[in-house]
Amino acid sequence: MKCPRCGKDGDRVLETRTSQAGSVVRRRRECIKCHFRFTTYETVERVPLVVVKRDRTREPYDRAKLLNGIATACRKRPVAAEKIESIVNEIEDILSDRYQTEIKSADIGRMVLDRLLEIDDVSYVRFASVYRKFTNIDKFANELKKIKKERRWKKKQR
Protein backbone atom coordinates (compact mmCIF):
# COMPACT_ATOMS: atom_id res chain seq x y z
CA MET A 1 0.00 0.00 0.00
CA LYS A 2 1.44 3.38 -0.99
CA CYS A 3 1.53 6.08 1.66
CA PRO A 4 -0.91 8.89 0.83
CA ARG A 5 1.57 11.45 2.19
CA CYS A 6 5.01 10.47 0.86
CA GLY A 7 4.11 7.89 -1.80
CA LYS A 8 6.52 5.27 -0.43
CA ASP A 9 5.40 1.69 -0.99
CA GLY A 10 5.53 -0.04 2.38
CA ASP A 11 3.64 0.14 5.62
CA ARG A 12 2.80 -1.88 8.65
CA VAL A 13 -0.68 -2.73 9.89
CA LEU A 14 -1.32 -1.44 13.40
CA GLU A 15 -4.89 -2.60 13.89
CA THR A 16 -7.52 -4.61 12.01
CA ARG A 17 -11.26 -4.48 12.71
CA THR A 18 -14.37 -5.65 10.96
CA SER A 19 -17.40 -3.44 10.58
CA GLN A 20 -20.83 -3.45 8.94
CA ALA A 21 -21.60 -6.96 10.19
CA GLY A 22 -18.29 -8.34 8.96
CA SER A 23 -18.63 -7.16 5.37
CA VAL A 24 -15.88 -4.53 5.66
CA VAL A 25 -12.37 -4.85 7.09
CA ARG A 26 -10.86 -1.63 8.46
CA ARG A 27 -7.08 -1.43 8.82
CA ARG A 28 -5.01 1.27 10.53
CA ARG A 29 -1.63 1.49 8.84
CA GLU A 30 1.62 3.34 9.39
CA CYS A 31 4.11 4.28 6.67
CA ILE A 32 7.55 2.78 7.30
CA LYS A 33 9.33 5.86 5.87
CA CYS A 34 7.45 8.93 7.20
CA HIS A 35 5.40 7.28 10.01
CA PHE A 36 2.15 8.81 8.69
CA ARG A 37 -0.88 6.88 9.90
CA PHE A 38 -3.85 6.22 7.63
CA THR A 39 -6.90 3.97 7.36
CA THR A 40 -7.84 1.59 4.56
CA TYR A 41 -11.04 -0.38 4.02
CA GLU A 42 -11.47 -3.74 2.29
CA THR A 43 -14.80 -4.88 0.90
CA VAL A 44 -15.90 -7.83 -1.18
CA GLU A 45 -16.01 -6.94 -4.85
CA ARG A 46 -19.49 -7.57 -6.06
CA VAL A 47 -20.55 -8.38 -9.61
CA PRO A 48 -21.62 -5.11 -11.28
CA LEU A 49 -25.38 -4.99 -11.06
CA VAL A 50 -27.67 -3.26 -13.55
CA VAL A 51 -31.14 -2.08 -12.52
CA VAL A 52 -33.89 -2.42 -15.13
CA LYS A 53 -36.34 0.44 -14.69
CA ARG A 54 -40.08 0.38 -15.45
CA ASP A 55 -39.52 2.01 -18.83
CA ARG A 56 -36.99 -0.77 -19.62
CA THR A 57 -34.00 1.56 -19.44
CA ARG A 58 -30.99 0.27 -17.58
CA GLU A 59 -28.71 2.00 -15.12
CA PRO A 60 -25.94 0.82 -12.80
CA TYR A 61 -27.04 -0.13 -9.28
CA ASP A 62 -26.38 2.78 -6.93
CA ARG A 63 -26.18 2.04 -3.22
CA ALA A 64 -26.43 5.73 -2.35
CA LYS A 65 -29.67 6.05 -4.31
CA LEU A 66 -31.22 3.14 -2.39
CA LEU A 67 -30.01 4.52 0.95
CA ASN A 68 -31.39 7.97 0.14
CA GLY A 69 -34.77 6.58 -0.92
CA ILE A 70 -35.17 4.65 2.30
CA ALA A 71 -33.82 7.52 4.42
CA THR A 72 -36.32 9.90 2.80
CA ALA A 73 -39.19 7.55 3.64
CA CYS A 74 -37.93 7.29 7.23
CA ARG A 75 -37.28 11.02 7.71
CA LYS A 76 -38.53 12.27 11.09
CA ARG A 77 -39.51 8.73 12.07
CA PRO A 78 -38.07 6.60 14.90
CA VAL A 79 -35.86 4.58 12.52
CA ALA A 80 -32.14 4.59 13.31
CA ALA A 81 -29.62 5.25 10.55
CA GLU A 82 -28.02 1.90 11.44
CA LYS A 83 -31.32 0.17 10.68
CA ILE A 84 -31.52 1.82 7.26
CA GLU A 85 -27.93 0.75 6.60
CA SER A 86 -28.72 -2.81 7.66
CA ILE A 87 -31.73 -2.92 5.30
CA VAL A 88 -29.51 -1.91 2.38
CA ASN A 89 -26.81 -4.40 3.42
CA GLU A 90 -29.40 -7.18 3.67
CA ILE A 91 -30.81 -6.38 0.22
CA GLU A 92 -27.32 -6.23 -1.30
CA ASP A 93 -26.48 -9.60 0.26
CA ILE A 94 -29.59 -11.11 -1.30
CA LEU A 95 -28.76 -9.58 -4.68
CA SER A 96 -25.17 -10.82 -4.62
CA ASP A 97 -26.25 -14.32 -3.53
CA ARG A 98 -28.42 -14.58 -6.63
CA TYR A 99 -25.41 -13.95 -8.92
CA GLN A 100 -27.57 -11.90 -11.24
CA THR A 101 -26.24 -9.16 -13.47
CA GLU A 102 -29.64 -7.48 -13.83
CA ILE A 103 -32.49 -6.85 -11.41
CA LYS A 104 -35.81 -5.10 -11.91
CA SER A 105 -36.29 -1.94 -9.89
CA ALA A 106 -39.69 -3.35 -8.89
CA ASP A 107 -37.97 -6.32 -7.20
CA ILE A 108 -35.73 -4.01 -5.19
CA GLY A 109 -38.77 -1.91 -4.26
CA ARG A 110 -40.65 -4.98 -3.00
CA MET A 111 -37.66 -6.00 -0.85
CA VAL A 112 -37.56 -2.52 0.69
CA LEU A 113 -41.32 -2.50 1.33
CA ASP A 114 -41.18 -5.91 3.04
CA ARG A 115 -38.55 -4.62 5.45
CA LEU A 116 -40.16 -1.23 6.07
CA LEU A 117 -43.51 -2.83 6.88
CA GLU A 118 -41.80 -4.73 9.70
CA ILE A 119 -40.27 -1.63 11.27
CA ASP A 120 -42.47 1.43 10.63
CA ASP A 121 -45.90 1.78 8.99
CA VAL A 122 -45.52 5.45 8.11
CA SER A 123 -42.16 4.89 6.41
CA TYR A 124 -43.73 1.98 4.54
CA VAL A 125 -46.59 4.15 3.24
CA ARG A 126 -44.21 6.95 2.25
CA PHE A 127 -42.00 4.57 0.28
CA ALA A 128 -45.02 2.79 -1.23
CA SER A 129 -46.53 6.08 -2.40
CA VAL A 130 -43.49 6.69 -4.59
CA TYR A 131 -42.83 3.06 -5.51
CA ARG A 132 -46.43 2.28 -6.44
CA LYS A 133 -47.07 5.74 -7.91
CA PHE A 134 -50.36 6.44 -6.16
CA THR A 135 -52.31 8.68 -8.52
CA ASN A 136 -55.31 9.32 -6.30
CA ILE A 137 -56.50 9.14 -2.71
CA ASP A 138 -58.42 5.88 -3.27
CA LYS A 139 -55.25 3.95 -4.09
CA PHE A 140 -53.62 5.44 -1.03
CA ALA A 141 -56.58 4.46 1.17
CA ASN A 142 -56.55 0.93 -0.22
CA GLU A 143 -52.89 0.57 0.75
CA LEU A 144 -53.68 1.71 4.29
CA LYS A 145 -56.51 -0.86 4.52
CA LYS A 146 -54.10 -3.56 3.37
CA ILE A 147 -51.60 -2.60 6.09
CA LYS A 148 -54.29 -2.66 8.79
CA LYS A 149 -55.52 -6.05 7.61
CA GLU A 150 -52.00 -7.49 7.64
CA ARG A 151 -51.35 -6.09 11.14
CA ARG A 152 -54.52 -7.76 12.46
CA TRP A 153 -53.51 -11.06 10.84
CA LYS A 154 -50.04 -10.90 12.42
CA LYS A 155 -51.53 -10.20 15.85
CA LYS A 156 -53.76 -13.26 15.54
CA GLN A 157 -50.72 -15.39 14.63
CA ARG A 158 -48.94 -14.42 17.86
C-alpha positions as a Markdown table, in Angstrom:
| # | Residue | x | y | z |
|---|---|---|---|---|
| 1 | Met | 0.0 | 0.0 | 0.0 |
| 2 | Lys | 1.4 | 3.4 | -1.0 |
| 3 | Cys | 1.5 | 6.1 | 1.7 |
| 4 | Pro | -0.9 | 8.9 | 0.8 |
| 5 | Arg | 1.6 | 11.4 | 2.2 |
| 6 | Cys | 5.0 | 10.5 | 0.9 |
| 7 | Gly | 4.1 | 7.9 | -1.8 |
| 8 | Lys | 6.5 | 5.3 | -0.4 |
| 9 | Asp | 5.4 | 1.7 | -1.0 |
| 10 | Gly | 5.5 | 0.0 | 2.4 |
| 11 | Asp | 3.6 | 0.1 | 5.6 |
| 12 | Arg | 2.8 | -1.9 | 8.7 |
| 13 | Val | -0.7 | -2.7 | 9.9 |
| 14 | Leu | -1.3 | -1.4 | 13.4 |
| 15 | Glu | -4.9 | -2.6 | 13.9 |
| 16 | Thr | -7.5 | -4.6 | 12.0 |
| 17 | Arg | -11.3 | -4.5 | 12.7 |
| 18 | Thr | -14.4 | -5.7 | 11.0 |
| 19 | Ser | -17.4 | -3.4 | 10.6 |
| 20 | Gln | -20.8 | -3.5 | 8.9 |
| 21 | Ala | -21.6 | -7.0 | 10.2 |
| 22 | Gly | -18.3 | -8.3 | 9.0 |
| 23 | Ser | -18.6 | -7.2 | 5.4 |
| 24 | Val | -15.9 | -4.5 | 5.7 |
| 25 | Val | -12.4 | -4.9 | 7.1 |
| 26 | Arg | -10.9 | -1.6 | 8.5 |
| 27 | Arg | -7.1 | -1.4 | 8.8 |
| 28 | Arg | -5.0 | 1.3 | 10.5 |
| 29 | Arg | -1.6 | 1.5 | 8.8 |
| 30 | Glu | 1.6 | 3.3 | 9.4 |
| 31 | Cys | 4.1 | 4.3 | 6.7 |
| 32 | Ile | 7.5 | 2.8 | 7.3 |
| 33 | Lys | 9.3 | 5.9 | 5.9 |
| 34 | Cys | 7.4 | 8.9 | 7.2 |
| 35 | His | 5.4 | 7.3 | 10.0 |
| 36 | Phe | 2.2 | 8.8 | 8.7 |
| 37 | Arg | -0.9 | 6.9 | 9.9 |
| 38 | Phe | -3.8 | 6.2 | 7.6 |
| 39 | Thr | -6.9 | 4.0 | 7.4 |
| 40 | Thr | -7.8 | 1.6 | 4.6 |
| 41 | Tyr | -11.0 | -0.4 | 4.0 |
| 42 | Glu | -11.5 | -3.7 | 2.3 |
| 43 | Thr | -14.8 | -4.9 | 0.9 |
| 44 | Val | -15.9 | -7.8 | -1.2 |
| 45 | Glu | -16.0 | -6.9 | -4.8 |
| 46 | Arg | -19.5 | -7.6 | -6.1 |
| 47 | Val | -20.6 | -8.4 | -9.6 |
| 48 | Pro | -21.6 | -5.1 | -11.3 |
| 49 | Leu | -25.4 | -5.0 | -11.1 |
| 50 | Val | -27.7 | -3.3 | -13.6 |
| 51 | Val | -31.1 | -2.1 | -12.5 |
| 52 | Val | -33.9 | -2.4 | -15.1 |
| 53 | Lys | -36.3 | 0.4 | -14.7 |
| 54 | Arg | -40.1 | 0.4 | -15.4 |
| 55 | Asp | -39.5 | 2.0 | -18.8 |
| 56 | Arg | -37.0 | -0.8 | -19.6 |
| 57 | Thr | -34.0 | 1.6 | -19.4 |
| 58 | Arg | -31.0 | 0.3 | -17.6 |
| 59 | Glu | -28.7 | 2.0 | -15.1 |
| 60 | Pro | -25.9 | 0.8 | -12.8 |
| 61 | Tyr | -27.0 | -0.1 | -9.3 |
| 62 | Asp | -26.4 | 2.8 | -6.9 |
| 63 | Arg | -26.2 | 2.0 | -3.2 |
| 64 | Ala | -26.4 | 5.7 | -2.3 |
| 65 | Lys | -29.7 | 6.1 | -4.3 |
| 66 | Leu | -31.2 | 3.1 | -2.4 |
| 67 | Leu | -30.0 | 4.5 | 0.9 |
| 68 | Asn | -31.4 | 8.0 | 0.1 |
| 69 | Gly | -34.8 | 6.6 | -0.9 |
| 70 | Ile | -35.2 | 4.6 | 2.3 |
| 71 | Ala | -33.8 | 7.5 | 4.4 |
| 72 | Thr | -36.3 | 9.9 | 2.8 |
| 73 | Ala | -39.2 | 7.6 | 3.6 |
| 74 | Cys | -37.9 | 7.3 | 7.2 |
| 75 | Arg | -37.3 | 11.0 | 7.7 |
| 76 | Lys | -38.5 | 12.3 | 11.1 |
| 77 | Arg | -39.5 | 8.7 | 12.1 |
| 78 | Pro | -38.1 | 6.6 | 14.9 |
| 79 | Val | -35.9 | 4.6 | 12.5 |
| 80 | Ala | -32.1 | 4.6 | 13.3 |
| 81 | Ala | -29.6 | 5.2 | 10.5 |
| 82 | Glu | -28.0 | 1.9 | 11.4 |
| 83 | Lys | -31.3 | 0.2 | 10.7 |
| 84 | Ile | -31.5 | 1.8 | 7.3 |
| 85 | Glu | -27.9 | 0.8 | 6.6 |
| 86 | Ser | -28.7 | -2.8 | 7.7 |
| 87 | Ile | -31.7 | -2.9 | 5.3 |
| 88 | Val | -29.5 | -1.9 | 2.4 |
| 89 | Asn | -26.8 | -4.4 | 3.4 |
| 90 | Glu | -29.4 | -7.2 | 3.7 |
| 91 | Ile | -30.8 | -6.4 | 0.2 |
| 92 | Glu | -27.3 | -6.2 | -1.3 |
| 93 | Asp | -26.5 | -9.6 | 0.3 |
| 94 | Ile | -29.6 | -11.1 | -1.3 |
| 95 | Leu | -28.8 | -9.6 | -4.7 |
| 96 | Ser | -25.2 | -10.8 | -4.6 |
| 97 | Asp | -26.3 | -14.3 | -3.5 |
| 98 | Arg | -28.4 | -14.6 | -6.6 |
| 99 | Tyr | -25.4 | -13.9 | -8.9 |
| 100 | Gln | -27.6 | -11.9 | -11.2 |
| 101 | Thr | -26.2 | -9.2 | -13.5 |
| 102 | Glu | -29.6 | -7.5 | -13.8 |
| 103 | Ile | -32.5 | -6.9 | -11.4 |
| 104 | Lys | -35.8 | -5.1 | -11.9 |
| 105 | Ser | -36.3 | -1.9 | -9.9 |
| 106 | Ala | -39.7 | -3.4 | -8.9 |
| 107 | Asp | -38.0 | -6.3 | -7.2 |
| 108 | Ile | -35.7 | -4.0 | -5.2 |
| 109 | Gly | -38.8 | -1.9 | -4.3 |
| 110 | Arg | -40.7 | -5.0 | -3.0 |
| 111 | Met | -37.7 | -6.0 | -0.8 |
| 112 | Val | -37.6 | -2.5 | 0.7 |
| 113 | Leu | -41.3 | -2.5 | 1.3 |
| 114 | Asp | -41.2 | -5.9 | 3.0 |
| 115 | Arg | -38.6 | -4.6 | 5.4 |
| 116 | Leu | -40.2 | -1.2 | 6.1 |
| 117 | Leu | -43.5 | -2.8 | 6.9 |
| 118 | Glu | -41.8 | -4.7 | 9.7 |
| 119 | Ile | -40.3 | -1.6 | 11.3 |
| 120 | Asp | -42.5 | 1.4 | 10.6 |
| 121 | Asp | -45.9 | 1.8 | 9.0 |
| 122 | Val | -45.5 | 5.4 | 8.1 |
| 123 | Ser | -42.2 | 4.9 | 6.4 |
| 124 | Tyr | -43.7 | 2.0 | 4.5 |
| 125 | Val | -46.6 | 4.2 | 3.2 |
| 126 | Arg | -44.2 | 6.9 | 2.3 |
| 127 | Phe | -42.0 | 4.6 | 0.3 |
| 128 | Ala | -45.0 | 2.8 | -1.2 |
| 129 | Ser | -46.5 | 6.1 | -2.4 |
| 130 | Val | -43.5 | 6.7 | -4.6 |
| 131 | Tyr | -42.8 | 3.1 | -5.5 |
| 132 | Arg | -46.4 | 2.3 | -6.4 |
| 133 | Lys | -47.1 | 5.7 | -7.9 |
| 134 | Phe | -50.4 | 6.4 | -6.2 |
| 135 | Thr | -52.3 | 8.7 | -8.5 |
| 136 | Asn | -55.3 | 9.3 | -6.3 |
| 137 | Ile | -56.5 | 9.1 | -2.7 |
| 138 | Asp | -58.4 | 5.9 | -3.3 |
| 139 | Lys | -55.2 | 4.0 | -4.1 |
| 140 | Phe | -53.6 | 5.4 | -1.0 |
| 141 | Ala | -56.6 | 4.5 | 1.2 |
| 142 | Asn | -56.5 | 0.9 | -0.2 |
| 143 | Glu | -52.9 | 0.6 | 0.8 |
| 144 | Leu | -53.7 | 1.7 | 4.3 |
| 145 | Lys | -56.5 | -0.9 | 4.5 |
| 146 | Lys | -54.1 | -3.6 | 3.4 |
| 147 | Ile | -51.6 | -2.6 | 6.1 |
| 148 | Lys | -54.3 | -2.7 | 8.8 |
| 149 | Lys | -55.5 | -6.0 | 7.6 |
| 150 | Glu | -52.0 | -7.5 | 7.6 |
| 151 | Arg | -51.4 | -6.1 | 11.1 |
| 152 | Arg | -54.5 | -7.8 | 12.5 |
| 153 | Trp | -53.5 | -11.1 | 10.8 |
| 154 | Lys | -50.0 | -10.9 | 12.4 |
| 155 | Lys | -51.5 | -10.2 | 15.9 |
| 156 | Lys | -53.8 | -13.3 | 15.5 |
| 157 | Gln | -50.7 | -15.4 | 14.6 |
| 158 | Arg | -48.9 | -14.4 | 17.9 |
